[in-house]
Amino acid sequence: MTQLLLIRHATNDYVKTGRLAGRTPDVHLNDEGKLQAEALGNRLADTPLTLAVSSPMERCQETAQAVLAHHPHLTLVTNHALNEVDYGEWQGAKISELASRKMWQVIQEYPSRAYFPNGEAMRDVQTRAVNEIEGLVKAHPSEMIAVFSHADLIKMVVAHYLGMHLDVFQRIVISPASITTLQLGHSRPYVGTTNDISHLLKVQPTSKPAL
């Protein structure tokens, strides 16, 4: 079976702006995020990784590089199918203002019917993410792959392999710098762990999992 480590990027300061980051360029890890990424790298230092793929967003790439520092035989592969949701006209907008729009309520309650103006539909995001995971498994049988991506994409992938409807995918928590493991072979998928942040306990011992 192919084992996939689905890793969310570490913390950045953009969330403090109260705006929807999406694919906004130049969003980098902050000091806390760098510590998280370092802890993540130490956690995975002895894992037999054969491939590392990442969203093109800087926060994912920087998180990945902290892991690859322990795996000098690997070169990070940028994978645009793992990119953040394309929020279209909503990208960079204030979340407090977006929350008053009708589509915001649809996103929260019926994401399978939700779409972003001049952006993606949520169901299409899940499809592209799952298709890419399946492609990686087909191309790399019986290997261990690190996949660096974003919270919603990882939630959607996990929901798919758990047999959950997209409308309830927000029940899954994926925190910054967390590890979620999948095992995929020719038949039944296995979700081994979700939102593993045990390596971060010394970095942020009093913090709560980020939603």
Backbone as a printed PyTorch tensor [residue, N CA C, xyz], in Angstrom:
tensor([[[  0.8450,  -1.1970,   0.0000],
         [  0.0000,   0.0000,   0.0000],
         [  0.8800,   1.2470,   0.0000]],

        [[  0.3930,   2.2800,  -0.6320],
         [  1.0660,   3.5700,  -0.5840],
         [  0.6070,   4.3250,   0.6530]],

        [[  1.5560,   4.8670,   1.3930],
         [  1.2250,   5.6550,   2.5750],
         [  1.4310,   7.1340,   2.2600]],

        [[  0.4050,   7.9190,   2.5330],
         [  0.4670,   9.3530,   2.2870],
         [  0.3800,  10.1100,   3.6010]],

        [[  1.2910,  11.0400,   3.7940],
         [  1.2620,  11.9290,   4.9440],
         [  0.7050,  13.2660,   4.4600]],

        [[ -0.5150,  13.5640,   4.8280],
         [ -1.1530,  14.8210,   4.4220],
         [ -0.8290,  15.8660,   5.4780]],

        [[ -0.0630,  16.8630,   5.0950],
         [  0.4810,  17.8240,   6.0540],
         [ -0.0120,  19.2260,   5.7290]],

        [[ -0.6510,  19.8520,   6.6970],
         [ -1.0590,  21.2470,   6.5090],
         [  0.1360,  22.1610,   6.7840]],

        [[  0.2150,  23.2440,   6.0480],
         [  1.2760,  24.2250,   6.2840],
         [  1.2080,  24.7630,   7.7130]],

        [[  2.3280,  25.2700,   8.1970],
         [  2.4020,  25.8400,   9.5420],
         [  1.7930,  27.2460,   9.5680]],

        [[  1.8140,  27.8640,  10.7410],
         [  1.0980,  29.1160,  11.0010],
         [  1.7350,  30.3170,  10.3120]],

        [[  0.8840,  31.2530,   9.9110],
         [  1.3310,  32.5160,   9.3220],
         [  0.5150,  33.6580,   9.9200]],

        [[  0.9290,  34.8730,   9.6340],
         [  0.2720,  36.0450,  10.2380],
         [ -0.9410,  36.5470,   9.4530]],

        [[ -1.1810,  36.0100,   8.2720],
         [ -2.2770,  36.5420,   7.4580],
         [ -3.6220,  36.3510,   8.1440]],

        [[ -3.7480,  35.2740,   8.9240],
         [ -5.0250,  35.0200,   9.5980],
         [ -5.3970,  36.1680,  10.5390]],

        [[ -4.3920,  36.9020,  11.0280],
         [ -4.6630,  38.0060,  11.9460],
         [ -5.2820,  39.2090,  11.2330]],

        [[ -5.2300,  39.2180,   9.9030],
         [ -5.8060,  40.3360,   9.1510],
         [ -7.3190,  40.2330,   9.0430]],

        [[ -7.8590,  39.0580,   9.3470],
         [ -9.3050,  38.8750,   9.2290],
         [ -9.7740,  38.7700,   7.7950]],

        [[ -8.8600,  38.4660,   6.8950],
         [ -9.1950,  38.3600,   5.4780],
         [ -8.9860,  36.9310,   4.9850]],

        [[ -9.6050,  36.6170,   3.8640],
         [ -9.5200,  35.2860,   3.2790],
         [ -8.2740,  35.2180,   2.4050]],

        [[ -7.2990,  34.4430,   2.8260],
         [ -6.0050,  34.4240,   2.1320],
         [ -6.0850,  33.7650,   0.7620]],

        [[ -6.6030,  32.5520,   0.7260],
         [ -6.6710,  31.8500,  -0.5440],
         [ -5.3070,  31.7180,  -1.1870]],

        [[ -5.2100,  32.1880,  -2.4190],
         [ -3.9630,  32.0970,  -3.1780],
         [ -3.1840,  33.4110,  -3.1720]],

        [[ -3.4150,  34.2370,  -2.1780],
         [ -2.6640,  35.4870,  -2.0440],
         [ -1.1700,  35.1840,  -1.9800]],

        [[ -0.3600,  35.8430,  -2.8140],
         [  1.0770,  35.5640,  -2.8070],
         [  1.7750,  36.1590,  -1.5910]],

        [[  2.9790,  35.6500,  -1.3320],
         [  3.8650,  36.1800,  -0.2830],
         [  3.2740,  36.0800,   1.1200]],

        [[  2.5330,  35.0070,   1.3850],
         [  2.0880,  34.7070,   2.7490],
         [  3.0760,  33.6920,   3.3120]],

        [[  3.9210,  34.1510,   4.2280],
         [  5.0170,  33.3370,   4.7320],
         [  4.7630,  32.8840,   6.1690]],

        [[  5.4950,  31.8720,   6.6010],
         [  5.4060,  31.4180,   7.9780],
         [  5.8930,  32.5120,   8.9120]],

        [[  5.2050,  32.6760,  10.0490],
         [  5.6830,  33.6000,  11.0760],
         [  6.6330,  32.8450,  12.0090]],

        [[  7.0670,  33.4990,  13.0840],
         [  8.0440,  32.8680,  13.9850],
         [  7.5000,  31.5790,  14.5860]],

        [[  6.2270,  31.6100,  14.9930],
         [  5.6150,  30.3990,  15.5430],
         [  5.5510,  29.3080,  14.4820]],

        [[  5.1880,  29.6950,  13.2630],
         [  5.1060,  28.7320,  12.1760],
         [  6.4460,  28.0890,  11.8700]],

        [[  7.5190,  28.8640,  11.9560],
         [  8.8490,  28.3150,  11.7170],
         [  9.2130,  27.2790,  12.7800]],

        [[  8.8230,  27.5490,  14.0250],
         [  9.0580,  26.5800,  15.0880],
         [  8.2330,  25.3160,  14.8700]],

        [[  6.9960,  25.5000,  14.4310],
         [  6.1470,  24.3500,  14.1350],
         [  6.7570,  23.4990,  13.0220]],

        [[  7.2170,  24.1720,  11.9690],
         [  7.8060,  23.4590,  10.8330],
         [  9.0740,  22.7170,  11.2470]],

        [[  9.8530,  23.3340,  12.1070],
         [ 11.0620,  22.6800,  12.6060],
         [ 10.7110,  21.4280,  13.4060]],

        [[  9.6880,  21.5450,  14.2570],
         [  9.2450,  20.3880,  15.0410],
         [  8.7140,  19.2830,  14.1290]],

        [[  8.0110,  19.6790,  13.0960],
         [  7.5010,  18.7240,  12.1190],
         [  8.6440,  18.0030,  11.4230]],

        [[  9.6680,  18.7770,  11.0410],
         [ 10.8270,  18.1740,  10.4040],
         [ 11.5260,  17.1620,  11.2890]],

        [[ 11.6630,  17.5030,  12.5680],
         [ 12.2750,  16.5720,  13.5170],
         [ 11.4370,  15.3120,  13.6700]],

        [[ 10.1290,  15.4860,  13.6860],
         [  9.2140,  14.3460,  13.8290],
         [  9.3720,  13.3650,  12.6620]],

        [[  9.5680,  13.9030,  11.4670],
         [  9.6040,  13.0620,  10.2720],
         [ 11.0180,  12.7710,   9.7860]],

        [[ 12.0010,  13.0900,  10.6070],
         [ 13.4000,  12.9560,  10.1790],
         [ 13.7700,  11.5350,   9.7800]],

        [[ 13.2190,  10.5430,  10.4600],
         [ 13.6020,   9.1570,  10.2090],
         [ 12.5860,   8.3790,   9.3760]],

        [[ 11.5970,   9.0660,   8.8340],
         [ 10.6020,   8.3810,   8.0030],
         [ 11.1700,   8.0970,   6.6220]],

        [[ 10.8120,   6.9670,   6.0210],
         [ 11.3590,   6.5910,   4.7090],
         [ 10.6220,   7.2510,   3.5410]],

        [[ 10.6550,   8.5610,   3.5030],
         [  9.9750,   9.2790,   2.4330],
         [ 10.6490,   9.0190,   1.0900]],

        [[  9.8390,   8.8270,   0.0650],
         [ 10.3690,   8.6580,  -1.2890],
         [  9.9690,   9.8010,  -2.2100]],

        [[  8.9940,  10.6310,  -1.7690],
         [  8.5180,  11.7350,  -2.5910],
         [  7.9070,  12.7950,  -1.6960]],

        [[  8.1150,  14.0600,  -2.0500],
         [  7.4790,  15.1750,  -1.3430],
         [  6.8790,  16.1150,  -2.3790]],

        [[  5.5750,  16.3450,  -2.2700],
         [  4.8760,  17.2270,  -3.2090],
         [  4.1800,  18.3240,  -2.4160]],

        [[  4.0760,  19.5080,  -3.0120],
         [  3.5470,  20.6460,  -2.2680],
         [  2.7290,  21.5750,  -3.1460]],

        [[  1.7270,  22.1670,  -2.5370],
         [  1.0380,  23.3200,  -3.1120],
         [  2.0840,  24.3860,  -3.4490]],

        [[  1.8340,  25.2080,  -4.4520],
         [  2.7970,  26.2640,  -4.7890],
         [  2.8360,  27.4220,  -3.8060]],

        [[  1.8860,  27.4990,  -2.8800],
         [  1.8540,  28.6170,  -1.9420],
         [  3.0820,  28.6040,  -1.0320]],

        [[  3.6270,  29.7850,  -0.7700],
         [  4.8680,  29.8980,  -0.0100],
         [  4.7870,  29.2240,   1.3600]],

        [[  3.6500,  29.3510,   2.0300],
         [  3.5300,  28.7860,   3.3740],
         [  3.6410,  27.2660,   3.3610]],

        [[  3.1900,  26.6440,   2.2770],
         [  3.3500,  25.1920,   2.1400],
         [  4.7850,  24.8290,   1.7730]],

        [[  5.3510,  25.5850,   0.8470],
         [  6.7160,  25.3110,   0.4090],
         [  7.7050,  25.4430,   1.5620]],

        [[  7.5070,  26.4570,   2.3910],
         [  8.4210,  26.6680,   3.5240],
         [  8.2780,  25.5640,   4.5630]],

        [[  7.0660,  25.1140,   4.7810],
         [  6.8450,  23.9890,   5.6900],
         [  7.5180,  22.7340,   5.1510]],

        [[  7.3720,  22.5150,   3.8620],
         [  7.9740,  21.3360,   3.2360],
         [  9.4970,  21.3650,   3.3280]],

        [[ 10.0830,  22.5250,   3.1180],
         [ 11.5390,  22.6150,   3.1440],
         [ 12.1050,  22.2820,   4.5250]],

        [[ 11.3450,  22.5920,   5.5780],
         [ 11.7960,  22.2430,   6.9330],
         [ 11.8440,  20.7360,   7.1240]],

        [[ 10.9640,  20.0240,   6.4440],
         [ 10.9790,  18.5620,   6.4910],
         [ 12.0900,  18.0090,   5.6060]],

        [[ 12.2220,  18.5590,   4.4100],
         [ 13.2270,  18.0580,   3.4800],
         [ 14.6590,  18.3500,   3.9280]],

        [[ 14.8160,  19.2470,   4.8800],
         [ 16.1530,  19.4700,   5.4370],
         [ 16.7090,  18.1920,   6.0380]],

        [[ 15.8170,  17.2770,   6.4380],
         [ 16.2240,  15.9900,   7.0060],
         [ 16.2580,  14.8860,   5.9420]],

        [[ 15.8920,  15.2410,   4.7130],
         [ 15.8510,  14.2570,   3.6250],
         [ 16.5350,  14.8490,   2.3920]],

        [[ 17.8440,  15.0460,   2.4620],
         [ 18.5570,  15.7250,   1.3790],
         [ 18.5180,  14.9930,   0.0450]],

        [[ 18.1020,  13.7340,   0.0440],
         [ 18.0100,  12.9790,  -1.2050],
         [ 16.7620,  13.3410,  -2.0000]],

        [[ 15.8460,  14.0900,  -1.4020],
         [ 14.5930,  14.4390,  -2.0640],
         [ 14.6080,  15.8740,  -2.5690]],

        [[ 13.9220,  16.0900,  -3.6860],
         [ 13.6910,  17.4270,  -4.2300],
         [ 12.1930,  17.6910,  -4.2030]],

        [[ 11.7920,  18.8100,  -3.6520],
         [ 10.3690,  19.1190,  -3.5360],
         [  9.7500,  19.3230,  -4.9170]],

        [[  8.6090,  18.6720,  -5.1240],
         [  7.8710,  18.7980,  -6.3780],
         [  6.6650,  19.7070,  -6.1450]],

        [[  6.5820,  20.7960,  -6.8850],
         [  5.4360,  21.6930,  -6.7840],
         [  4.2690,  21.1120,  -7.5620]],

        [[  3.1130,  21.0330,  -6.9250],
         [  1.9540,  20.3820,  -7.5220],
         [  0.7550,  21.3310,  -7.4400]],

        [[  0.3500,  21.8730,  -8.5780],
         [ -0.7180,  22.8700,  -8.5970],
         [ -2.0910,  22.2690,  -8.3030]],

        [[ -2.2370,  20.9640,  -8.4370],
         [ -3.5140,  20.3250,  -8.0940],
         [ -3.7470,  20.3010,  -6.5880]],

        [[ -2.7000,  20.5850,  -5.8220],
         [ -2.8070,  20.6200,  -4.3560],
         [ -2.9330,  22.0450,  -3.8340]],

        [[ -3.1220,  22.9890,  -4.7390],
         [ -3.1990,  24.3950,  -4.3500],
         [ -4.4480,  24.6820,  -3.5180]],

        [[ -4.4150,  25.8150,  -2.8480],
         [ -5.5510,  26.2780,  -2.0480],
         [ -6.7820,  26.4620,  -2.9410]],

        [[ -7.9340,  26.5260,  -2.3230],
         [ -9.1750,  26.8020,  -3.0430],
         [ -9.0300,  28.1300,  -3.7950]],

        [[ -9.5350,  28.1640,  -5.0190],
         [ -9.5880,  29.4150,  -5.7670],
         [-10.8540,  30.1520,  -5.3360]],

        [[-10.6730,  31.1560,  -4.4770],
         [-11.8160,  31.8950,  -3.9420],
         [-12.3080,  33.0010,  -4.8660]],

        [[-11.6830,  33.1440,  -6.0180],
         [-12.1570,  34.1230,  -6.9870],
         [-12.2160,  35.5290,  -6.4190]],

        [[-13.3670,  36.1650,  -6.5510],
         [-13.5470,  37.5450,  -6.1080],
         [-13.4760,  37.6850,  -4.5890]],

        [[-13.5960,  36.5740,  -3.8780],
         [-13.5740,  36.6320,  -2.4140],
         [-12.1590,  36.6870,  -1.8440]],

        [[-11.1800,  36.3450,  -2.6550],
         [ -9.8110,  36.3180,  -2.1420],
         [ -9.3920,  37.6970,  -1.6350]],

        [[ -8.8560,  37.7330,  -0.4240],
         [ -8.3890,  38.9720,   0.1730],
         [ -9.4770,  39.8080,   0.8230]],

        [[-10.7360,  39.3800,   0.6960],
         [-11.8390,  40.1490,   1.2800],
         [-11.9440,  39.8910,   2.7820]],

        [[-12.5660,  40.8380,   3.4990],
         [-12.7520,  40.6890,   4.9310],
         [-13.7910,  39.5980,   5.2060]],

        [[-13.4220,  38.6770,   6.0800],
         [-14.3330,  37.5770,   6.4140],
         [-15.5920,  38.1070,   7.0770]],

        [[-15.4710,  39.1780,   7.8650],
         [-16.6350,  39.7650,   8.5370],
         [-17.6560,  40.2660,   7.5250]],

        [[-17.2000,  40.7230,   6.3680],
         [-18.1150,  41.1860,   5.3250],
         [-18.6640,  40.0250,   4.5130]],

        [[-17.8290,  39.0360,   4.2620],
         [-18.2760,  37.8670,   3.5030],
         [-19.3540,  37.0940,   4.2590]],

        [[-19.2850,  37.1100,   5.5860],
         [-20.2180,  36.3370,   6.4090],
         [-21.6590,  36.7960,   6.2540]],

        [[-21.8650,  37.9910,   5.7390],
         [-23.2260,  38.5090,   5.5630],
         [-23.8270,  38.1240,   4.2110]],

        [[-23.0610,  37.5040,   3.3490],
         [-23.5540,  37.1350,   2.0190],
         [-24.2910,  35.7940,   2.0590]],

        [[-25.2600,  35.6490,   1.1670],
         [-26.0620,  34.4290,   1.1280],
         [-25.1950,  33.2000,   0.8520]],

        [[-24.2060,  33.3470,  -0.0310],
         [-23.3830,  32.2010,  -0.3840],
         [-22.5490,  31.7170,   0.7990]],

        [[-22.2340,  32.6140,   1.7280],
         [-21.4790,  32.2040,   2.9200],
         [-22.2470,  31.1460,   3.6990]],

        [[-23.5520,  31.3340,   3.8390],
         [-24.3680,  30.3750,   4.5640],
         [-24.4250,  29.0390,   3.8330]],

        [[-24.4590,  29.0980,   2.5060],
         [-24.4490,  27.8650,   1.7180],
         [-23.1380,  27.1190,   1.9380]],

        [[-22.0430,  27.8590,   1.9650],
         [-20.7290,  27.2490,   2.1840],
         [-20.6750,  26.5350,   3.5230]],

        [[-21.2830,  27.1310,   4.5440],
         [-21.2470,  26.5480,   5.8810],
         [-22.1690,  25.3390,   6.0130]],

        [[-23.3160,  25.3720,   5.3390],
         [-24.3270,  24.3310,   5.5420],
         [-24.3980,  23.3010,   4.4090]],

        [[-24.1850,  23.7510,   3.1500],
         [-24.3070,  22.8610,   1.9960],
         [-23.1360,  23.0890,   1.0360]],

        [[-21.9070,  22.8370,   1.4770],
         [-20.7530,  23.1420,   0.6310],
         [-20.7630,  22.4320,  -0.7180]],

        [[-21.4780,  21.3210,  -0.8290],
         [-21.5300,  20.6270,  -2.1140],
         [-22.2520,  21.4580,  -3.1730]],

        [[-23.0040,  22.4730,  -2.7560],
         [-23.7010,  23.3560,  -3.6930],
         [-23.0600,  24.7380,  -3.7650]],

        [[-21.9850,  24.9190,  -3.0540],
         [-21.3750,  26.2460,  -2.9430],
         [-20.3220,  26.4840,  -4.0260]],

        [[-20.2040,  27.7320,  -4.4210],
         [-19.1690,  28.1300,  -5.3770],
         [-18.7510,  29.5560,  -5.0600]],

        [[-17.5710,  29.9200,  -5.5090],
         [-17.0580,  31.2650,  -5.2710],
         [-17.1040,  32.0500,  -6.5800]],

        [[-17.6130,  33.2740,  -6.5600],
         [-17.7360,  34.0680,  -7.7840],
         [-16.4000,  34.1580,  -8.5270]],

        [[-16.4020,  33.7270,  -9.7860],
         [-15.1940,  33.6910, -10.6120],
         [-14.0870,  32.8290,  -9.9820]],

        [[-14.5060,  31.8710,  -9.1680],
         [-13.5730,  30.9390,  -8.5540],
         [-14.0630,  29.5190,  -8.7370]],

        [[-13.7610,  28.6540,  -7.7640],
         [-14.1200,  27.2490,  -7.8630],
         [-15.3960,  26.9150,  -7.1160]],

        [[-16.0300,  25.8210,  -7.5280],
         [-17.0810,  25.1980,  -6.7400],
         [-16.4150,  24.2400,  -5.7590]],

        [[-16.9680,  24.1370,  -4.5610],
         [-16.3530,  23.2880,  -3.5400],
         [-16.2580,  21.8330,  -3.9940]],

        [[-17.2880,  21.3440,  -4.6860],
         [-17.2600,  19.9490,  -5.1360],
         [-16.1470,  19.7190,  -6.1510]],

        [[-15.8120,  20.7690,  -6.9210],
         [-14.7210,  20.6390,  -7.8910],
         [-13.3660,  20.6130,  -7.1930]],

        [[-13.2630,  21.3370,  -6.0840],
         [-12.0220,  21.3170,  -5.3070],
         [-11.7600,  19.9030,  -4.7890]],

        [[-12.7960,  19.2900,  -4.2310],
         [-12.6310,  17.9280,  -3.7220],
         [-12.2450,  16.9630,  -4.8360]],

        [[-12.8590,  17.1120,  -5.9830],
         [-12.5800,  16.2180,  -7.1050],
         [-11.1330,  16.3400,  -7.5610]],

        [[-10.6430,  17.5720,  -7.7110],
         [ -9.2550,  17.7210,  -8.1770],
         [ -8.2570,  17.1880,  -7.1460]],

        [[ -8.5670,  17.3910,  -5.8480],
         [ -7.6550,  16.9210,  -4.8050],
         [ -7.6250,  15.3930,  -4.7550]],

        [[ -8.7880,  14.7690,  -4.7720],
         [ -8.8510,  13.3030,  -4.7190],
         [ -8.2380,  12.6950,  -5.9800]],

        [[ -8.5100,  13.2900,  -7.1310],
         [ -7.9150,  12.7780,  -8.3690],
         [ -6.3950,  12.8160,  -8.3120]],

        [[ -5.8580,  13.8710,  -7.7170],
         [ -4.4030,  13.9730,  -7.6200],
         [ -3.8380,  12.9390,  -6.6580]],

        [[ -4.5160,  12.7290,  -5.5440],
         [ -4.0790,  11.6900,  -4.6030],
         [ -4.0740,  10.3270,  -5.2860]],

        [[ -5.1300,  10.0280,  -6.0240],
         [ -5.2030,   8.7440,  -6.7290],
         [ -4.0880,   8.6280,  -7.7680]],

        [[ -3.7650,   9.7300,  -8.4280],
         [ -2.6890,   9.7100,  -9.4040],
         [ -1.3350,   9.4450,  -8.7600]],

        [[ -1.1150,  10.0340,  -7.5940],
         [  0.1360,   9.8070,  -6.8690],
         [  0.2710,   8.3450,  -6.4540]],

        [[ -0.8250,   7.7860,  -5.9840],
         [ -0.8080,   6.3850,  -5.5530],
         [ -0.5090,   5.4570,  -6.7320]],

        [[ -1.1160,   5.7480,  -7.8730],
         [ -0.8950,   4.9250,  -9.0620],
         [  0.5560,   5.0020,  -9.5270]],

        [[  1.1320,   6.2080,  -9.4380],
         [  2.5030,   6.4030,  -9.9250],
         [  3.5620,   5.9420,  -8.9300]],

        [[  3.1780,   5.8270,  -7.6600],
         [  4.1620,   5.5000,  -6.6200],
         [  3.6270,   4.4010,  -5.6930]],

        [[  3.4080,   3.2150,  -6.2080],
         [  2.8780,   2.1300,  -5.3760],
         [  3.8530,   1.7340,  -4.2810]],

        [[  3.2990,   1.4790,  -3.1090],
         [  4.0650,   0.9680,  -1.9610],
         [  5.1510,   1.9260,  -1.4970]],

        [[  4.9680,   3.2270,  -1.7320],
         [  5.9270,   4.2280,  -1.2770],
         [  5.3100,   5.0850,  -0.1770]],

        [[  6.1290,   5.9370,   0.4300],
         [  5.6410,   6.8920,   1.4290],
         [  5.8140,   8.3000,   0.8670]],

        [[  4.7190,   9.0240,   0.7940],
         [  4.7080,  10.3360,   0.1460],
         [  4.2590,  11.3990,   1.1380]],

        [[  5.0010,  12.4930,   1.2110],
         [  4.5970,  13.6540,   2.0100],
         [  3.8770,  14.6350,   1.0920]],

        [[  2.6660,  15.0080,   1.4810],
         [  1.8320,  15.9150,   0.6900],
         [  1.5660,  17.1690,   1.5160]],

        [[  2.0640,  18.3110,   1.0750],
         [  1.9250,  19.5620,   1.8140],
         [  0.8400,  20.4080,   1.1520]],

        [[ -0.2200,  20.6640,   1.9180],
         [ -1.3560,  21.3660,   1.3190],
         [ -2.0650,  22.2220,   2.3630]],

        [[ -3.3640,  22.4070,   2.1780],
         [ -4.1510,  23.3620,   2.9500],
         [ -5.2910,  22.6570,   3.6880]],

        [[ -5.8170,  23.3170,   4.6920],
         [ -6.7890,  22.6920,   5.5870],
         [ -8.0040,  22.1450,   4.8490]],

        [[ -8.6570,  22.9930,   4.0440],
         [ -9.8830,  22.5430,   3.3890],
         [ -9.6190,  21.3910,   2.4250]],

        [[ -8.5120,  21.4460,   1.6760],
         [ -8.2110,  20.3480,   0.7660],
         [ -8.0060,  19.0390,   1.5210]],

        [[ -7.2570,  19.1070,   2.6080],
         [ -7.0130,  17.8910,   3.3800],
         [ -8.3130,  17.3720,   3.9880]],

        [[ -9.1440,  18.2780,   4.5040],
         [-10.4440,  17.8630,   5.0470],
         [-11.2880,  17.1540,   3.9900]],

        [[-11.2910,  17.7120,   2.7790],
         [-12.1010,  17.1230,   1.7050],
         [-11.5840,  15.7540,   1.3100]],

        [[-10.2720,  15.5960,   1.2580],
         [ -9.6860,  14.3040,   0.9320],
         [-10.0300,  13.2760,   2.0110]],

        [[ -9.8720,  13.6540,   3.2640],
         [-10.1820,  12.7490,   4.3710],
         [-11.6630,  12.3670,   4.3460]],

        [[-12.5310,  13.3520,   4.1200],
         [-13.9720,  13.0700,   4.0550],
         [-14.2690,  12.0450,   2.9650]],

        [[-13.6360,  12.2000,   1.8180],
         [-13.8610,  11.2640,   0.7140],
         [-13.4970,   9.8390,   1.1210]],

        [[-12.3240,   9.6690,   1.7280],
         [-11.8680,   8.3180,   2.0490],
         [-12.5440,   7.7400,   3.2940]],

        [[-13.1830,   8.5880,   4.0740],
         [-13.9980,   8.0920,   5.1860],
         [-15.4340,   7.7880,   4.7510]],

        [[-15.7600,   8.1090,   3.5130],
         [-17.1210,   7.8910,   3.0280],
         [-18.0990,   8.9280,   3.5380]],

        [[-17.5960,  10.1030,   3.9120],
         [-18.4410,  11.1880,   4.4070],
         [-18.8780,  12.0740,   3.2420]],

        [[-20.0960,  12.5850,   3.3330],
         [-20.5680,  13.5330,   2.3300],
         [-19.8240,  14.8500,   2.4920]],

        [[-19.6040,  15.5200,   1.3800],
         [-18.9030,  16.8020,   1.4080],
         [-19.5910,  17.8190,   2.3190]],

        [[-20.9070,  17.7140,   2.4750],
         [-21.6430,  18.6820,   3.2860],
         [-21.2650,  18.6440,   4.7610]],

        [[-20.5880,  17.6000,   5.2090],
         [-20.1970,  17.5320,   6.6210],
         [-18.6730,  17.5200,   6.7940]],

        [[-17.9440,  17.9070,   5.7450],
         [-16.4800,  17.8240,   5.8390],
         [-15.8980,  18.7820,   6.8650]],

        [[-16.6150,  19.8590,   7.2020],
         [-16.0950,  20.8120,   8.1720],
         [-16.0960,  20.2500,   9.5970]],

        [[-16.6320,  19.0800,   9.8120],
         [-16.5450,  18.4400,  11.1340],
         [-15.1280,  17.9350,  11.4160]],

        [[-14.3300,  17.8300,  10.3810],
         [-12.9550,  17.3640,  10.5240],
         [-12.0550,  18.5520,  10.8570]],

        [[-11.1790,  18.3910,  11.8250],
         [-10.2420,  19.4500,  12.2130],
         [ -8.8590,  19.1170,  11.6600]],

        [[ -8.2750,  20.0720,  10.9650],
         [ -6.9110,  19.9400,  10.4420],
         [ -6.1320,  21.1810,  10.8740]],

        [[ -5.2760,  21.0330,  11.8510],
         [ -4.5450,  22.1540,  12.4430],
         [ -3.2570,  22.4450,  11.6750]],

        [[ -2.6930,  23.6450,  11.8530],
         [ -1.4180,  23.9560,  11.2150],
         [ -0.3320,  22.9520,  11.6090]],

        [[  0.4610,  22.5470,  10.6200],
         [  1.5880,  21.6270,  10.8050],
         [  1.1640,  20.2530,  11.3150]],

        [[ -0.0870,  19.8950,  11.1020],
         [ -0.5640,  18.5780,  11.5260],
         [ -0.2910,  17.5280,  10.4580]],

        [[ -0.3130,  16.2640,  10.8960],
         [ -0.1000,  15.1280,   9.9920],
         [ -1.3480,  14.2540,  10.0090]],

        [[ -1.8410,  13.9410,   8.8210],
         [ -2.9470,  13.0040,   8.6580],
         [ -2.4650,  11.9130,   7.7210]],

        [[ -2.6840,  10.6620,   8.0730],
         [ -2.1240,   9.5690,   7.2900],
         [ -3.2060,   8.7550,   6.5840]],

        [[ -2.9130,   8.4320,   5.3300],
         [ -3.7680,   7.5700,   4.5140],
         [ -2.9500,   6.3950,   4.0140]],

        [[ -3.5980,   5.2620,   3.9070],
         [ -2.9910,   4.0950,   3.2730],
         [ -3.9190,   3.6480,   2.1540]],

        [[ -3.3880,   3.6670,   0.9350],
         [ -4.2090,   3.3460,  -0.2240],
         [ -3.5500,   2.2570,  -1.0480]],

        [[ -4.3090,   1.1940,  -1.2830],
         [ -3.8510,   0.1050,  -2.1210],
         [ -4.8320,  -0.1240,  -3.2450]],

        [[ -5.0760,  -1.3840,  -3.5720],
         [ -5.9610,  -1.6920,  -4.6930],
         [ -7.4330,  -1.7110,  -4.2840]],

        [[ -7.7220,  -1.6750,  -2.9780],
         [ -9.1110,  -1.8250,  -2.5510],
         [ -9.4490,  -0.8170,  -1.4560]],

        [[ -9.8390,  -1.2990,  -0.3070],
         [-10.3340,  -0.4340,   0.7640],
         [ -9.2620,   0.5570,   1.2360]],

        [[ -9.6160,   1.8570,   1.3580],
         [ -8.6620,   2.8330,   1.9050],
         [ -8.6730,   2.7890,   3.4290]],

        [[ -7.5560,   3.2120,   4.0110],
         [ -7.4630,   3.2790,   5.4630],
         [ -6.9950,   4.6750,   5.8710]],

        [[ -7.7380,   5.2840,   6.7950],
         [ -7.3300,   6.5490,   7.3960],
         [ -6.7010,   6.2040,   8.7280]],

        [[ -5.3800,   6.3200,   8.8030],
         [ -4.6750,   5.8750,  10.0040],
         [ -4.7680,   6.8660,  11.1410]],

        [[ -4.4660,   8.1170,  10.8660],
         [ -4.5410,   9.1710,  11.8800],
         [ -5.0840,  10.4360,  11.2320]],

        [[ -5.6800,  11.2990,  12.0390],
         [ -6.0930,  12.6210,  11.5580],
         [ -5.6200,  13.6780,  12.5500]],

        [[ -5.1160,  14.7680,  12.0120],
         [ -4.7580,  15.9370,  12.8200],
         [ -3.7790,  15.6080,  13.9480]],

        [[ -2.7610,  14.8330,  13.6480],
         [ -1.7430,  14.5030,  14.6460],
         [ -0.8510,  15.7260,  14.8570]],

        [[ -0.8870,  16.2840,  16.0540],
         [ -0.0600,  17.4530,  16.3900],
         [  0.8000,  17.1670,  17.6190]],

        [[  1.0750,  15.9070,  17.8960],
         [  1.8340,  15.5530,  19.0950],
         [  3.2390,  16.1570,  19.0790]],

        [[  3.7930,  16.3720,  17.8900],
         [  5.1280,  16.9590,  17.7840],
         [  5.1440,  18.4470,  18.1210]],

        [[  3.9560,  19.0540,  18.2540],
         [  3.8730,  20.4910,  18.5250],
         [  3.6500,  20.8080,  20.0000]],

        [[  3.5290,  19.8170,  20.8190],
         [  3.1870,  20.0530,  22.2200],
         [  4.2330,  20.8860,  22.9410]],

        [[  5.4940,  20.7170,  22.5900],
         [  6.5480,  21.5140,  23.2240],
         [  6.6600,  22.9020,  22.6130]],

        [[  6.1340,  23.0530,  21.4010],
         [  6.1870,  24.3420,  20.7070],
         [  5.0970,  25.2750,  21.2240]],

        [[  3.8910,  24.7090,  21.4420],
         [  2.7460,  25.4960,  21.8520],
         [  1.9100,  24.6820,  22.8520]],

        [[  2.4080,  24.4870,  24.0380],
         [  1.7780,  23.5610,  24.9840],
         [  0.4010,  23.9560,  25.4490]],

        [[  0.0470,  25.2380,  25.3410],
         [ -1.2680,  25.6580,  25.8380],
         [ -2.2350,  25.9940,  24.7210]],

        [[ -1.8290,  25.8490,  23.4710],
         [ -2.6880,  26.2580,  22.3690],
         [ -3.7240,  25.1790,  22.0620]],

        [[ -4.8270,  25.6080,  21.4480],
         [ -5.8820,  24.6990,  21.0600],
         [ -5.7440,  24.4340,  19.5660]],

        [[ -6.2510,  23.2930,  19.0730],
         [ -6.1850,  23.0290,  17.6420],
         [ -6.8850,  24.1380,  16.8550]],

        [[ -6.2320,  24.5990,  15.8190],
         [ -6.8070,  25.6670,  15.0030],
         [ -7.8230,  25.0840,  14.0330]],

        [[ -8.9310,  25.7680,  13.8450],
         [ -9.9510,  25.3010,  12.9250],
         [ -9.6650,  25.7920,  11.5190]]])
